[in-house]
Amino acid sequence: MKKQIHNLKILESRRKYLRSHLTPAEAFLWRHLQKSQLAGRKFRRQHSITYFIVDFYCPSEKLIVELDGHYHQNPDVAEYDAYRTEKLNELGFNVIRFENKMVFDFLPSVLNEIEDNFKKE
């Protein structure tokens, strides 16, 4: 039997909390990703894969989009982010990261880069 790695029950309340408390950058980007607005791809927000809760996940592309605020500039946090990315890559997911400021200042470029990470048909 295949081991479940998506949306483990143990993380359900944390996912719900994070969905109802999005950062301003997450809320802003979500308005452009929800309802399959970007190239018809469905995204989920605050989705868990194993014990990691990712900001945005596109199942059809196995693509994870992470937004990093000031907190992520801490060397310990940056090291953990790198570890997380490595583990998610090992599971076959592609992880891309943007600083929150990029989402607000260069949204079209951010959306283009996300699209550039879609598999070519």
Chimera marker file (.cmm) of the C-alpha trace (Angstrom):
<marker_set name="trace">
<marker id="1" x="0.000" y="0.000" z="0.000" r="1" g="1" b="0" radius="0.5"/>
<marker id="2" x="1.265" y="3.450" z="-0.908" r="1" g="1" b="0" radius="0.5"/>
<marker id="3" x="2.128" y="5.606" z="2.103" r="1" g="1" b="0" radius="0.5"/>
<marker id="4" x="0.095" y="8.784" z="2.376" r="1" g="1" b="0" radius="0.5"/>
<marker id="5" x="2.300" y="11.885" z="2.365" r="1" g="1" b="0" radius="0.5"/>
<marker id="6" x="-0.260" y="14.592" z="1.533" r="1" g="1" b="0" radius="0.5"/>
<marker id="7" x="-2.327" y="16.436" z="4.146" r="1" g="1" b="0" radius="0.5"/>
<marker id="8" x="-1.639" y="14.185" z="7.106" r="1" g="1" b="0" radius="0.5"/>
<marker id="9" x="-4.479" y="14.317" z="9.629" r="1" g="1" b="0" radius="0.5"/>
<marker id="10" x="-2.067" y="15.293" z="12.423" r="1" g="1" b="0" radius="0.5"/>
<marker id="11" x="-1.385" y="18.634" z="10.636" r="1" g="1" b="0" radius="0.5"/>
<marker id="12" x="-5.013" y="19.451" z="9.781" r="1" g="1" b="0" radius="0.5"/>
<marker id="13" x="-5.598" y="22.059" z="12.498" r="1" g="1" b="0" radius="0.5"/>
<marker id="14" x="-2.258" y="23.758" z="11.732" r="1" g="1" b="0" radius="0.5"/>
<marker id="15" x="-3.086" y="23.913" z="7.997" r="1" g="1" b="0" radius="0.5"/>
<marker id="16" x="-6.504" y="25.416" z="8.769" r="1" g="1" b="0" radius="0.5"/>
<marker id="17" x="-4.930" y="27.980" z="11.082" r="1" g="1" b="0" radius="0.5"/>
<marker id="18" x="-2.342" y="28.980" z="8.466" r="1" g="1" b="0" radius="0.5"/>
<marker id="19" x="-5.007" y="29.245" z="5.730" r="1" g="1" b="0" radius="0.5"/>
<marker id="20" x="-7.004" y="31.643" z="7.880" r="1" g="1" b="0" radius="0.5"/>
<marker id="21" x="-3.894" y="33.658" z="8.829" r="1" g="1" b="0" radius="0.5"/>
<marker id="22" x="-2.110" y="34.161" z="5.503" r="1" g="1" b="0" radius="0.5"/>
<marker id="23" x="0.685" y="36.703" z="5.399" r="1" g="1" b="0" radius="0.5"/>
<marker id="24" x="-0.097" y="39.781" z="3.274" r="1" g="1" b="0" radius="0.5"/>
<marker id="25" x="2.188" y="38.437" z="0.511" r="1" g="1" b="0" radius="0.5"/>
<marker id="26" x="0.511" y="35.006" z="0.583" r="1" g="1" b="0" radius="0.5"/>
<marker id="27" x="-2.953" y="36.575" z="0.420" r="1" g="1" b="0" radius="0.5"/>
<marker id="28" x="-1.881" y="38.808" z="-2.472" r="1" g="1" b="0" radius="0.5"/>
<marker id="29" x="-0.367" y="35.955" z="-4.500" r="1" g="1" b="0" radius="0.5"/>
<marker id="30" x="-3.292" y="33.643" z="-3.687" r="1" g="1" b="0" radius="0.5"/>
<marker id="31" x="-5.677" y="36.091" z="-5.375" r="1" g="1" b="0" radius="0.5"/>
<marker id="32" x="-3.746" y="35.393" z="-8.600" r="1" g="1" b="0" radius="0.5"/>
<marker id="33" x="-3.384" y="31.621" z="-8.202" r="1" g="1" b="0" radius="0.5"/>
<marker id="34" x="-6.796" y="30.548" z="-6.902" r="1" g="1" b="0" radius="0.5"/>
<marker id="35" x="-9.554" y="29.210" z="-9.150" r="1" g="1" b="0" radius="0.5"/>
<marker id="36" x="-7.040" y="27.940" z="-11.750" r="1" g="1" b="0" radius="0.5"/>
<marker id="37" x="-6.292" y="31.479" z="-12.946" r="1" g="1" b="0" radius="0.5"/>
<marker id="38" x="-2.666" y="30.793" z="-13.871" r="1" g="1" b="0" radius="0.5"/>
<marker id="39" x="-2.570" y="28.782" z="-17.113" r="1" g="1" b="0" radius="0.5"/>
<marker id="40" x="-5.506" y="26.689" z="-15.912" r="1" g="1" b="0" radius="0.5"/>
<marker id="41" x="-3.456" y="25.077" z="-13.121" r="1" g="1" b="0" radius="0.5"/>
<marker id="42" x="-5.061" y="24.341" z="-9.775" r="1" g="1" b="0" radius="0.5"/>
<marker id="43" x="-3.140" y="25.466" z="-6.706" r="1" g="1" b="0" radius="0.5"/>
<marker id="44" x="-3.686" y="24.647" z="-3.061" r="1" g="1" b="0" radius="0.5"/>
<marker id="45" x="-2.550" y="26.864" z="-0.210" r="1" g="1" b="0" radius="0.5"/>
<marker id="46" x="-1.035" y="25.696" z="3.062" r="1" g="1" b="0" radius="0.5"/>
<marker id="47" x="-0.847" y="22.113" z="1.808" r="1" g="1" b="0" radius="0.5"/>
<marker id="48" x="1.170" y="19.552" z="3.733" r="1" g="1" b="0" radius="0.5"/>
<marker id="49" x="3.589" y="17.072" z="2.239" r="1" g="1" b="0" radius="0.5"/>
<marker id="50" x="4.953" y="14.690" z="4.863" r="1" g="1" b="0" radius="0.5"/>
<marker id="51" x="5.436" y="16.956" z="7.882" r="1" g="1" b="0" radius="0.5"/>
<marker id="52" x="6.156" y="20.113" z="5.866" r="1" g="1" b="0" radius="0.5"/>
<marker id="53" x="3.403" y="22.658" z="5.252" r="1" g="1" b="0" radius="0.5"/>
<marker id="54" x="4.094" y="24.472" z="2.005" r="1" g="1" b="0" radius="0.5"/>
<marker id="55" x="2.694" y="27.864" z="1.038" r="1" g="1" b="0" radius="0.5"/>
<marker id="56" x="1.310" y="26.867" z="-2.375" r="1" g="1" b="0" radius="0.5"/>
<marker id="57" x="1.189" y="23.534" z="-4.186" r="1" g="1" b="0" radius="0.5"/>
<marker id="58" x="0.206" y="22.710" z="-7.762" r="1" g="1" b="0" radius="0.5"/>
<marker id="59" x="-0.534" y="18.949" z="-7.878" r="1" g="1" b="0" radius="0.5"/>
<marker id="60" x="-0.506" y="18.569" z="-11.672" r="1" g="1" b="0" radius="0.5"/>
<marker id="61" x="2.992" y="20.066" z="-11.839" r="1" g="1" b="0" radius="0.5"/>
<marker id="62" x="4.341" y="18.735" z="-8.506" r="1" g="1" b="0" radius="0.5"/>
<marker id="63" x="5.358" y="22.372" z="-8.016" r="1" g="1" b="0" radius="0.5"/>
<marker id="64" x="5.722" y="24.082" z="-4.650" r="1" g="1" b="0" radius="0.5"/>
<marker id="65" x="5.857" y="27.877" z="-4.341" r="1" g="1" b="0" radius="0.5"/>
<marker id="66" x="7.279" y="29.266" z="-1.117" r="1" g="1" b="0" radius="0.5"/>
<marker id="67" x="7.228" y="32.907" z="-0.033" r="1" g="1" b="0" radius="0.5"/>
<marker id="68" x="9.954" y="34.128" z="2.271" r="1" g="1" b="0" radius="0.5"/>
<marker id="69" x="9.670" y="37.116" z="4.557" r="1" g="1" b="0" radius="0.5"/>
<marker id="70" x="12.295" y="38.782" z="6.713" r="1" g="1" b="0" radius="0.5"/>
<marker id="71" x="12.214" y="35.802" z="9.103" r="1" g="1" b="0" radius="0.5"/>
<marker id="72" x="13.803" y="33.581" z="6.427" r="1" g="1" b="0" radius="0.5"/>
<marker id="73" x="16.973" y="35.737" z="6.386" r="1" g="1" b="0" radius="0.5"/>
<marker id="74" x="17.993" y="34.237" z="9.746" r="1" g="1" b="0" radius="0.5"/>
<marker id="75" x="20.871" y="31.776" z="9.012" r="1" g="1" b="0" radius="0.5"/>
<marker id="76" x="19.240" y="28.967" z="11.043" r="1" g="1" b="0" radius="0.5"/>
<marker id="77" x="15.932" y="29.416" z="9.241" r="1" g="1" b="0" radius="0.5"/>
<marker id="78" x="17.690" y="29.583" z="5.857" r="1" g="1" b="0" radius="0.5"/>
<marker id="79" x="19.494" y="26.330" z="6.706" r="1" g="1" b="0" radius="0.5"/>
<marker id="80" x="16.177" y="24.667" z="7.613" r="1" g="1" b="0" radius="0.5"/>
<marker id="81" x="14.607" y="25.992" z="4.382" r="1" g="1" b="0" radius="0.5"/>
<marker id="82" x="17.453" y="24.390" z="2.400" r="1" g="1" b="0" radius="0.5"/>
<marker id="83" x="16.943" y="21.089" z="4.261" r="1" g="1" b="0" radius="0.5"/>
<marker id="84" x="13.193" y="21.225" z="3.583" r="1" g="1" b="0" radius="0.5"/>
<marker id="85" x="13.745" y="21.950" z="-0.108" r="1" g="1" b="0" radius="0.5"/>
<marker id="86" x="16.207" y="19.061" z="-0.379" r="1" g="1" b="0" radius="0.5"/>
<marker id="87" x="13.747" y="16.619" z="1.239" r="1" g="1" b="0" radius="0.5"/>
<marker id="88" x="10.871" y="17.792" z="-0.983" r="1" g="1" b="0" radius="0.5"/>
<marker id="89" x="13.104" y="17.528" z="-4.088" r="1" g="1" b="0" radius="0.5"/>
<marker id="90" x="13.972" y="13.951" z="-3.077" r="1" g="1" b="0" radius="0.5"/>
<marker id="91" x="10.233" y="13.174" z="-3.093" r="1" g="1" b="0" radius="0.5"/>
<marker id="92" x="10.002" y="14.458" z="-6.673" r="1" g="1" b="0" radius="0.5"/>
<marker id="93" x="8.699" y="17.977" z="-6.036" r="1" g="1" b="0" radius="0.5"/>
<marker id="94" x="10.082" y="21.154" z="-7.590" r="1" g="1" b="0" radius="0.5"/>
<marker id="95" x="10.378" y="24.008" z="-5.056" r="1" g="1" b="0" radius="0.5"/>
<marker id="96" x="10.698" y="27.651" z="-6.063" r="1" g="1" b="0" radius="0.5"/>
<marker id="97" x="11.030" y="30.548" z="-3.629" r="1" g="1" b="0" radius="0.5"/>
<marker id="98" x="10.283" y="34.244" z="-3.779" r="1" g="1" b="0" radius="0.5"/>
<marker id="99" x="10.847" y="37.009" z="-1.271" r="1" g="1" b="0" radius="0.5"/>
<marker id="100" x="7.600" y="38.637" z="-0.159" r="1" g="1" b="0" radius="0.5"/>
<marker id="101" x="8.766" y="41.974" z="-1.574" r="1" g="1" b="0" radius="0.5"/>
<marker id="102" x="9.072" y="40.394" z="-5.046" r="1" g="1" b="0" radius="0.5"/>
<marker id="103" x="5.407" y="39.389" z="-4.976" r="1" g="1" b="0" radius="0.5"/>
<marker id="104" x="4.320" y="42.969" z="-4.314" r="1" g="1" b="0" radius="0.5"/>
<marker id="105" x="6.856" y="44.789" z="-6.507" r="1" g="1" b="0" radius="0.5"/>
<marker id="106" x="7.209" y="42.402" z="-9.463" r="1" g="1" b="0" radius="0.5"/>
<marker id="107" x="4.054" y="40.272" z="-9.568" r="1" g="1" b="0" radius="0.5"/>
<marker id="108" x="4.045" y="39.740" z="-13.372" r="1" g="1" b="0" radius="0.5"/>
<marker id="109" x="7.631" y="38.432" z="-13.203" r="1" g="1" b="0" radius="0.5"/>
<marker id="110" x="6.750" y="36.136" z="-10.291" r="1" g="1" b="0" radius="0.5"/>
<marker id="111" x="3.750" y="34.718" z="-12.163" r="1" g="1" b="0" radius="0.5"/>
<marker id="112" x="5.882" y="34.252" z="-15.305" r="1" g="1" b="0" radius="0.5"/>
<marker id="113" x="8.550" y="32.394" z="-13.328" r="1" g="1" b="0" radius="0.5"/>
<marker id="114" x="5.922" y="30.128" z="-11.788" r="1" g="1" b="0" radius="0.5"/>
<marker id="115" x="4.570" y="29.385" z="-15.274" r="1" g="1" b="0" radius="0.5"/>
<marker id="116" x="8.110" y="28.778" z="-16.566" r="1" g="1" b="0" radius="0.5"/>
<marker id="117" x="8.302" y="25.927" z="-14.038" r="1" g="1" b="0" radius="0.5"/>
<marker id="118" x="5.272" y="24.159" z="-15.503" r="1" g="1" b="0" radius="0.5"/>
<marker id="119" x="6.102" y="21.038" z="-17.492" r="1" g="1" b="0" radius="0.5"/>
<marker id="120" x="6.108" y="21.695" z="-21.196" r="1" g="1" b="0" radius="0.5"/>
<marker id="121" x="3.270" y="19.931" z="-22.979" r="1" g="1" b="0" radius="0.5"/>
<link id1="1" id2="2" r="1" g="1" b="0" radius="0.2"/>
<link id1="2" id2="3" r="1" g="1" b="0" radius="0.2"/>
<link id1="3" id2="4" r="1" g="1" b="0" radius="0.2"/>
<link id1="4" id2="5" r="1" g="1" b="0" radius="0.2"/>
<link id1="5" id2="6" r="1" g="1" b="0" radius="0.2"/>
<link id1="6" id2="7" r="1" g="1" b="0" radius="0.2"/>
<link id1="7" id2="8" r="1" g="1" b="0" radius="0.2"/>
<link id1="8" id2="9" r="1" g="1" b="0" radius="0.2"/>
<link id1="9" id2="10" r="1" g="1" b="0" radius="0.2"/>
<link id1="10" id2="11" r="1" g="1" b="0" radius="0.2"/>
<link id1="11" id2="12" r="1" g="1" b="0" radius="0.2"/>
<link id1="12" id2="13" r="1" g="1" b="0" radius="0.2"/>
<link id1="13" id2="14" r="1" g="1" b="0" radius="0.2"/>
<link id1="14" id2="15" r="1" g="1" b="0" radius="0.2"/>
<link id1="15" id2="16" r="1" g="1" b="0" radius="0.2"/>
<link id1="16" id2="17" r="1" g="1" b="0" radius="0.2"/>
<link id1="17" id2="18" r="1" g="1" b="0" radius="0.2"/>
<link id1="18" id2="19" r="1" g="1" b="0" radius="0.2"/>
<link id1="19" id2="20" r="1" g="1" b="0" radius="0.2"/>
<link id1="20" id2="21" r="1" g="1" b="0" radius="0.2"/>
<link id1="21" id2="22" r="1" g="1" b="0" radius="0.2"/>
<link id1="22" id2="23" r="1" g="1" b="0" radius="0.2"/>
<link id1="23" id2="24" r="1" g="1" b="0" radius="0.2"/>
<link id1="24" id2="25" r="1" g="1" b="0" radius="0.2"/>
<link id1="25" id2="26" r="1" g="1" b="0" radius="0.2"/>
<link id1="26" id2="27" r="1" g="1" b="0" radius="0.2"/>
<link id1="27" id2="28" r="1" g="1" b="0" radius="0.2"/>
<link id1="28" id2="29" r="1" g="1" b="0" radius="0.2"/>
<link id1="29" id2="30" r="1" g="1" b="0" radius="0.2"/>
<link id1="30" id2="31" r="1" g="1" b="0" radius="0.2"/>
<link id1="31" id2="32" r="1" g="1" b="0" radius="0.2"/>
<link id1="32" id2="33" r="1" g="1" b="0" radius="0.2"/>
<link id1="33" id2="34" r="1" g="1" b="0" radius="0.2"/>
<link id1="34" id2="35" r="1" g="1" b="0" radius="0.2"/>
<link id1="35" id2="36" r="1" g="1" b="0" radius="0.2"/>
<link id1="36" id2="37" r="1" g="1" b="0" radius="0.2"/>
<link id1="37" id2="38" r="1" g="1" b="0" radius="0.2"/>
<link id1="38" id2="39" r="1" g="1" b="0" radius="0.2"/>
<link id1="39" id2="40" r="1" g="1" b="0" radius="0.2"/>
<link id1="40" id2="41" r="1" g="1" b="0" radius="0.2"/>
<link id1="41" id2="42" r="1" g="1" b="0" radius="0.2"/>
<link id1="42" id2="43" r="1" g="1" b="0" radius="0.2"/>
<link id1="43" id2="44" r="1" g="1" b="0" radius="0.2"/>
<link id1="44" id2="45" r="1" g="1" b="0" radius="0.2"/>
<link id1="45" id2="46" r="1" g="1" b="0" radius="0.2"/>
<link id1="46" id2="47" r="1" g="1" b="0" radius="0.2"/>
<link id1="47" id2="48" r="1" g="1" b="0" radius="0.2"/>
<link id1="48" id2="49" r="1" g="1" b="0" radius="0.2"/>
<link id1="49" id2="50" r="1" g="1" b="0" radius="0.2"/>
<link id1="50" id2="51" r="1" g="1" b="0" radius="0.2"/>
<link id1="51" id2="52" r="1" g="1" b="0" radius="0.2"/>
<link id1="52" id2="53" r="1" g="1" b="0" radius="0.2"/>
<link id1="53" id2="54" r="1" g="1" b="0" radius="0.2"/>
<link id1="54" id2="55" r="1" g="1" b="0" radius="0.2"/>
<link id1="55" id2="56" r="1" g="1" b="0" radius="0.2"/>
<link id1="56" id2="57" r="1" g="1" b="0" radius="0.2"/>
<link id1="57" id2="58" r="1" g="1" b="0" radius="0.2"/>
<link id1="58" id2="59" r="1" g="1" b="0" radius="0.2"/>
<link id1="59" id2="60" r="1" g="1" b="0" radius="0.2"/>
<link id1="60" id2="61" r="1" g="1" b="0" radius="0.2"/>
<link id1="61" id2="62" r="1" g="1" b="0" radius="0.2"/>
<link id1="62" id2="63" r="1" g="1" b="0" radius="0.2"/>
<link id1="63" id2="64" r="1" g="1" b="0" radius="0.2"/>
<link id1="64" id2="65" r="1" g="1" b="0" radius="0.2"/>
<link id1="65" id2="66" r="1" g="1" b="0" radius="0.2"/>
<link id1="66" id2="67" r="1" g="1" b="0" radius="0.2"/>
<link id1="67" id2="68" r="1" g="1" b="0" radius="0.2"/>
<link id1="68" id2="69" r="1" g="1" b="0" radius="0.2"/>
<link id1="69" id2="70" r="1" g="1" b="0" radius="0.2"/>
<link id1="70" id2="71" r="1" g="1" b="0" radius="0.2"/>
<link id1="71" id2="72" r="1" g="1" b="0" radius="0.2"/>
<link id1="72" id2="73" r="1" g="1" b="0" radius="0.2"/>
<link id1="73" id2="74" r="1" g="1" b="0" radius="0.2"/>
<link id1="74" id2="75" r="1" g="1" b="0" radius="0.2"/>
<link id1="75" id2="76" r="1" g="1" b="0" radius="0.2"/>
<link id1="76" id2="77" r="1" g="1" b="0" radius="0.2"/>
<link id1="77" id2="78" r="1" g="1" b="0" radius="0.2"/>
<link id1="78" id2="79" r="1" g="1" b="0" radius="0.2"/>
<link id1="79" id2="80" r="1" g="1" b="0" radius="0.2"/>
<link id1="80" id2="81" r="1" g="1" b="0" radius="0.2"/>
<link id1="81" id2="82" r="1" g="1" b="0" radius="0.2"/>
<link id1="82" id2="83" r="1" g="1" b="0" radius="0.2"/>
<link id1="83" id2="84" r="1" g="1" b="0" radius="0.2"/>
<link id1="84" id2="85" r="1" g="1" b="0" radius="0.2"/>
<link id1="85" id2="86" r="1" g="1" b="0" radius="0.2"/>
<link id1="86" id2="87" r="1" g="1" b="0" radius="0.2"/>
<link id1="87" id2="88" r="1" g="1" b="0" radius="0.2"/>
<link id1="88" id2="89" r="1" g="1" b="0" radius="0.2"/>
<link id1="89" id2="90" r="1" g="1" b="0" radius="0.2"/>
<link id1="90" id2="91" r="1" g="1" b="0" radius="0.2"/>
<link id1="91" id2="92" r="1" g="1" b="0" radius="0.2"/>
<link id1="92" id2="93" r="1" g="1" b="0" radius="0.2"/>
<link id1="93" id2="94" r="1" g="1" b="0" radius="0.2"/>
<link id1="94" id2="95" r="1" g="1" b="0" radius="0.2"/>
<link id1="95" id2="96" r="1" g="1" b="0" radius="0.2"/>
<link id1="96" id2="97" r="1" g="1" b="0" radius="0.2"/>
<link id1="97" id2="98" r="1" g="1" b="0" radius="0.2"/>
<link id1="98" id2="99" r="1" g="1" b="0" radius="0.2"/>
<link id1="99" id2="100" r="1" g="1" b="0" radius="0.2"/>
<link id1="100" id2="101" r="1" g="1" b="0" radius="0.2"/>
<link id1="101" id2="102" r="1" g="1" b="0" radius="0.2"/>
<link id1="102" id2="103" r="1" g="1" b="0" radius="0.2"/>
<link id1="103" id2="104" r="1" g="1" b="0" radius="0.2"/>
<link id1="104" id2="105" r="1" g="1" b="0" radius="0.2"/>
<link id1="105" id2="106" r="1" g="1" b="0" radius="0.2"/>
<link id1="106" id2="107" r="1" g="1" b="0" radius="0.2"/>
<link id1="107" id2="108" r="1" g="1" b="0" radius="0.2"/>
<link id1="108" id2="109" r="1" g="1" b="0" radius="0.2"/>
<link id1="109" id2="110" r="1" g="1" b="0" radius="0.2"/>
<link id1="110" id2="111" r="1" g="1" b="0" radius="0.2"/>
<link id1="111" id2="112" r="1" g="1" b="0" radius="0.2"/>
<link id1="112" id2="113" r="1" g="1" b="0" radius="0.2"/>
<link id1="113" id2="114" r="1" g="1" b="0" radius="0.2"/>
<link id1="114" id2="115" r="1" g="1" b="0" radius="0.2"/>
<link id1="115" id2="116" r="1" g="1" b="0" radius="0.2"/>
<link id1="116" id2="117" r="1" g="1" b="0" radius="0.2"/>
<link id1="117" id2="118" r="1" g="1" b="0" radius="0.2"/>
<link id1="118" id2="119" r="1" g="1" b="0" radius="0.2"/>
<link id1="119" id2="120" r="1" g="1" b="0" radius="0.2"/>
<link id1="120" id2="121" r="1" g="1" b="0" radius="0.2"/>
</marker_set>
